[in-house]
Amino acid sequence: MKTLPATFENPLAAVMSDDLFRFLYINGYFVDAAIRNNQIRKRYRQLRSQKTNAIDAINIILEEYNKLKYDTIRKIVYSKLKYPPES
């Protein structure tokens, strides 16, 4: 069984409550990489909406997720989702 980090923040707060997310996460219904990738895509869209160019946006994300490589982040932000969010 997984545990939540001390700095818990529900990345899916727009679609589910913190309690439901906590229950599903602890019981292994979420893949950590998928949640991380979703947060990276969201951050990229946020930076691009602030008129940051694509390369700079990826470099900013690279600083925030320093364990990932540039190509990995680029692949995450440019890959199409099978089931894209409606927003």
C-alpha positions in Angstrom: 0.0 0.0 0.0 1.3 3.5 -0.9 1.4 6.5 1.3 0.9 10.1 0.4 3.8 12.5 0.7 3.7 15.1 3.5 3.2 17.9 1.0 0.0 16.3 -0.5 -1.7 18.2 -3.2 -4.6 16.7 -5.2 -3.6 17.1 -8.9 -7.1 16.1 -9.9 -9.0 18.5 -7.6 -11.1 19.8 -10.5 -12.7 16.4 -11.0 -12.6 14.7 -7.6 -12.4 15.4 -3.9 -9.2 15.1 -1.9 -10.7 12.2 0.1 -11.5 10.2 -3.0 -8.1 10.9 -4.5 -6.4 9.9 -1.3 -8.4 6.6 -1.2 -7.7 5.8 -4.8 -4.0 6.7 -4.6 -3.3 4.8 -1.4 -5.0 1.7 -2.8 -2.9 1.8 -6.0 -5.4 2.9 -8.6 -3.2 5.7 -10.0 0.1 5.4 -11.8 2.6 7.9 -10.4 4.1 8.6 -13.8 0.7 9.4 -15.3 0.0 11.9 -12.6 3.4 13.5 -13.0 3.0 13.7 -16.8 -0.4 15.3 -16.3 1.1 17.9 -14.0 3.9 18.5 -16.6 1.4 19.1 -19.4 -0.6 21.4 -17.2 2.5 23.4 -16.3 3.6 23.6 -20.0 0.1 24.9 -21.0 0.3 27.5 -18.2 3.7 28.7 -19.3 2.7 28.9 -22.9 -0.4 30.9 -22.0 2.0 33.4 -20.4 3.7 33.9 -23.7 6.8 31.9 -22.8 8.3 30.3 -25.9 8.2 26.5 -26.2 11.9 25.9 -25.6 12.0 28.2 -22.5 8.9 26.5 -21.1 10.5 23.1 -21.4 13.7 24.4 -19.8 11.7 25.8 -16.9 9.9 22.5 -16.4 13.3 20.7 -16.7 14.5 22.8 -13.7 11.4 21.8 -11.7 11.7 18.1 -12.6 15.5 17.8 -12.7 15.5 14.0 -12.6 14.0 14.0 -16.1 15.9 14.6 -19.4 15.0 17.3 -21.9 13.8 14.8 -24.5 11.6 13.1 -21.9 9.8 16.3 -21.1 9.5 17.2 -24.7 7.9 13.9 -25.4 5.5 14.3 -22.6 4.3 17.8 -23.6 4.1 17.0 -27.3 2.5 13.6 -27.1 -1.2 13.3 -27.8 -3.4 11.8 -25.1 -5.6 8.9 -26.0 -8.4 10.5 -24.0 -7.8 14.3 -24.0 -9.2 16.3 -21.2 -12.2 18.5 -22.1 -10.7 21.7 -20.8 
